[in-house]
Amino acid sequence: MSLKNWRKLTIGGVNLEPGSALKNITASFRSGKKPVFNPDNCTNCFFCWVFCPENAIIVDREKITGINYDYCKGCGICENECPVEKEKPITMEDEPVEY
């Protein structure tokens, strides 16, 4: 998906179908950074999962197993909320932005 016409969008807006985020791939809005998950450093506290506004944290069998990049917008909340002090399991890394 290309964002070259983003300036033509109406400022503000109304979501006529709330709760539809999982129906729509929203990764094209990513900020230029993306979270990278290292399961070896994860304590499975689920803070990232609780605070992720896009439901992009993947959980399987009561463990965090990764990031769903189709929905992640690169906000960095998952990294910020993680209580691990050394060698965080989620780190934000640069990602090339396509226009």
Beta strands, then each sheet from edge to edge (+ up, - down):
strand 1: 33-37
strand 2: 57-60
strand 3: 63-67
strand 4: 90-94
sheet 1: 1+ 4-
sheet 2: 2+ 3-
end
